[in-house]
């Protein structure tokens, strides 16, 4: 990995984002507005909001970063920008790591803002450390970035990139355990949920909210999320094409 080229790519993408304040605003504000909407929906059922609010702090940023990153990377291919970059000495992994660095920076801002609003203004409460929840929200947003970079290699148009969200993320949401306990699902569905990243995102945030110490299953959940992020970047580099045919 060439750190200099990775950082240079990240700076270039951040510079582009700086001139697209509408996208940055949407990335930061949409998870906040969705969390506020959940609070409003369960305004008379505070116990329900306390149960689902913390996991959604990670799931909303993961979803938004997945969508924006996959579309952005697709535009880089279709516009020919990626083809020009790959004629330089930069390696594919360095290139994707640079995109991950740039969008990861936005993900950090996104996770911090949505956490501040949720705990400071929406009345969300946890028994564990708030800092742990914020860290996991950021990690999930970065995971969404890595997954978006990976699946963008399989899309040929922005419409297809958008369709990957319900096809790739919605089943994970349904099987994560948020809507129904996984142990009550059919055996095949529970087995499938065991290999889906969002399951570990939900489980980690739930355990932090309950005050579980960082060890045992929580450490495993965090390791799976971090490992999936790195693996997604590596697979994205392996499947990266110069441009969409």
C-alpha positions in Angstrom: 0.0 0.0 0.0 1.4 3.4 -1.0 0.3 5.8 1.7 1.2 8.9 -0.3 -1.0 8.0 -3.2 -3.8 6.9 -1.0 -3.8 10.2 0.9 -3.5 12.1 -2.4 -6.6 10.3 -3.8 -8.5 11.0 -0.5 -7.6 14.7 -0.7 -8.8 14.9 -4.3 -12.2 13.3 -3.5 -12.6 15.5 -0.4 -11.9 18.6 -2.6 -14.6 17.5 -5.0 -17.0 17.0 -2.1 -16.2 20.4 -0.7 -17.7 21.9 -3.9 -20.8 19.7 -3.6 -22.2 21.0 -0.4 -25.7 19.6 -1.2 -24.3 16.0 -1.2 -22.4 16.6 2.0 -25.5 18.2 3.6 -27.6 15.2 2.6 -25.0 12.7 3.9 -24.9 14.5 7.3 -28.5 15.4 7.7 -30.5 12.4 6.3 -29.5 10.0 9.1 -30.4 12.7 11.7 -33.8 13.3 10.1 -34.5 9.6 9.9 -33.6 9.2 13.6 -35.8 12.1 14.5 -38.6 10.5 12.4 -38.3 7.3 14.4 -38.5 9.3 17.6 -41.7 10.9 16.3 -43.2 7.6 15.2 -42.7 6.2 18.7 -43.4 9.4 20.6 -45.8 7.6 22.9 -43.7 4.4 23.1 -40.4 5.6 24.5 -39.3 2.0 25.4 -39.6 1.0 21.8 -37.6 4.0 20.7 -34.9 3.2 23.2 -34.7 -0.3 21.9 -34.5 0.5 18.2 -32.9 3.9 18.3 -29.3 2.8 19.0 -29.1 0.1 16.3 -30.5 2.6 13.8 -27.7 5.0 14.7 -25.4 2.6 12.8 -27.8 1.3 10.2 -28.9 4.7 8.8 -25.3 5.9 8.2 -24.3 2.5 6.7 -27.2 2.7 4.2 -26.6 6.3 3.2 -22.8 5.9 2.7 -23.4 2.7 0.7 -25.7 4.5 -1.7 -23.6 7.6 -2.2 -20.3 5.8 -2.5 -21.5 3.3 -5.0 -23.0 6.0 -7.3 -19.9 8.2 -6.9 -17.5 5.4 -7.9 -19.7 4.5 -10.9 -19.6 8.1 -12.1 -15.8 7.9 -11.9 -15.8 5.0 -14.2 -18.4 6.2 -16.7 -16.8 9.6 -16.9 -13.4 8.2 -17.7 -11.8 9.6 -14.6 -11.0 6.1 -13.3 -9.4 5.1 -16.6 -7.1 8.1 -16.5 -6.1 7.5 -12.9 -5.3 3.8 -13.6 -2.8 4.9 -16.3 -0.7 6.4 -13.5 1.5 4.2 -11.1 -1.3 4.1 -8.5 -2.4 0.6 -7.5 -6.1 -0.3 -7.5 -6.1 -0.9 -3.7 -4.5 2.4 -3.1 -7.1 4.1 -5.2 -10.0 2.4 -3.4 -8.3 3.1 0.0 -8.2 6.7 -1.0 -11.9 6.8 -1.7 -12.4 5.0 1.6 -10.3 7.6 3.4 -12.3 10.4 1.9 -15.7 9.0 2.5 -14.6 7.6 5.8 -13.8 11.2 6.9 -17.4 12.2 5.9 -18.6 9.1 7.8 -16.9 10.2 10.9 -18.6 13.6 10.7 -21.9 11.9 9.9 -21.7 9.5 12.9 -20.7 12.2 15.3 -23.5 14.5 14.2 -26.3 11.9 14.3 -25.1 10.7 17.8 -25.0 14.2 19.2 -28.5 14.9 18.0 -29.8 11.6 19.2 -28.3 11.7 22.7 -28.5 15.5 23.1 -31.9 16.3 21.7 -33.9 13.2 21.0 -33.6 11.7 24.5 -31.8 8.5 23.5 -30.3 6.7 26.5 -27.8 3.8 26.9 -26.4 2.0 29.9 -23.0 1.7 28.2 -20.6 4.4 27.2 -21.9 6.9 24.6 -18.4 7.1 23.1 -18.7 3.4 22.3 -22.0 3.9 20.4 -20.5 6.8 18.5 -17.4 4.7 17.5 -19.6 1.9 16.3 -21.8 4.3 14.3 -18.7 5.7 12.6 -17.4 2.1 11.9 -20.8 1.2 10.3 -20.7 4.3 8.1 -17.2 3.3 7.0 -18.4 -0.2 6.4 -21.2 1.2 4.2 -18.5 3.1 2.2 -16.4 -0.1 1.7 -19.5 -2.1 0.6 -20.5 0.7 -1.8 -17.1 0.7 -3.4 -17.3 -3.1 -3.8 -20.8 -3.4 -5.4 -20.2 -0.4 -7.7 -18.0 -2.7 -9.8 -21.0 -4.7 -10.7 -23.3 -1.8 -11.8 -23.4 -0.4 -15.3 -25.6 2.5 -14.7 -26.7 4.7 -11.8 -30.1 3.1 -11.8 -28.5 -0.3 -11.3 -26.3 1.1 -8.5 -29.4 2.4 -6.7 -31.1 -1.0 -7.1 -28.3 -2.6 -5.2 -29.5 -0.9 -2.0 -32.8 -2.9 -1.7 -31.2 -6.0 -3.2 -28.1 -6.0 -1.0 -29.0 -4.1 2.2 -32.8 -4.6 2.7 -32.5 -8.4 3.2 -29.7 -7.7 5.8 -32.0 -5.2 7.5 -34.8 -7.7 7.7 -32.6 -10.5 9.0 -30.4 -8.4 11.4 -32.7 -9.0 14.4 -34.1 -5.5 14.6 -37.6 -6.5 13.5 -37.7 -10.0 15.1 -35.2 -12.0 17.2 -33.0 -14.1 15.0 -33.4 -17.2 17.2 -37.1 -17.1 16.4 -36.5 -17.2 12.6 -36.5 -20.3 10.4 -33.3 -22.2 10.7 -32.2 -21.3 7.2 -32.8 -17.6 7.7 -30.9 -17.6 11.0 -28.0 -19.3 9.4 -28.0 -16.8 6.5 -28.1 -13.9 9.0 -24.9 -15.2 10.6 -22.9 -14.3 7.5 -24.4 -10.8 7.0 -22.5 -7.7 8.2 -25.6 -5.8 9.3 -26.3 -8.6 11.8 -23.1 -7.9 13.6 -23.7 -4.1 13.4 -27.0 -4.5 15.1 -25.7 -6.9 17.7 -22.7 -4.7 18.6 -24.8 -1.6 19.0 -27.3 -3.5 21.1 -24.7 -4.9 23.4 -23.1 -1.4 23.9 -26.5 0.1 24.7 -27.0 -2.7 27.3 -23.7 -1.9 28.9 -21.8 -5.0 27.9 -18.1 -4.7 28.3 -15.7 -4.8 25.3 -15.0 -8.4 25.3 -16.5 -11.7 24.2 -19.3 -11.3 21.7 -18.9 -7.5 21.4 -15.2 -7.9 20.5 -16.2 -10.5 17.9 -18.9 -8.2 16.4 -16.4 -5.3 16.1 -13.7 -7.5 14.6 -16.2 -8.8 12.0 -17.2 -5.3 11.0 -13.6 -4.1 10.7 -12.6 -7.3 8.8 -15.5 -7.0 6.4 -14.5 -3.4 5.7 -11.0 -4.4 4.8 -12.1 -7.5 2.8 -14.6 -5.3 0.9 -11.9 -2.9 -0.1 -9.6 -5.8 -1.2 -12.4 -7.5 -3.2 -13.3 -4.1 -4.7 -9.7 -3.6 -5.9 -9.7 -7.1 -7.4 -12.9 -6.6 -9.3 -12.2 -2.9 -10.2 -12.6 -2.1 -13.9 -11.3 0.9 -15.7 -14.7 1.9 -17.1 -18.2 0.5 -17.5 -18.5 -1.4 -20.8 
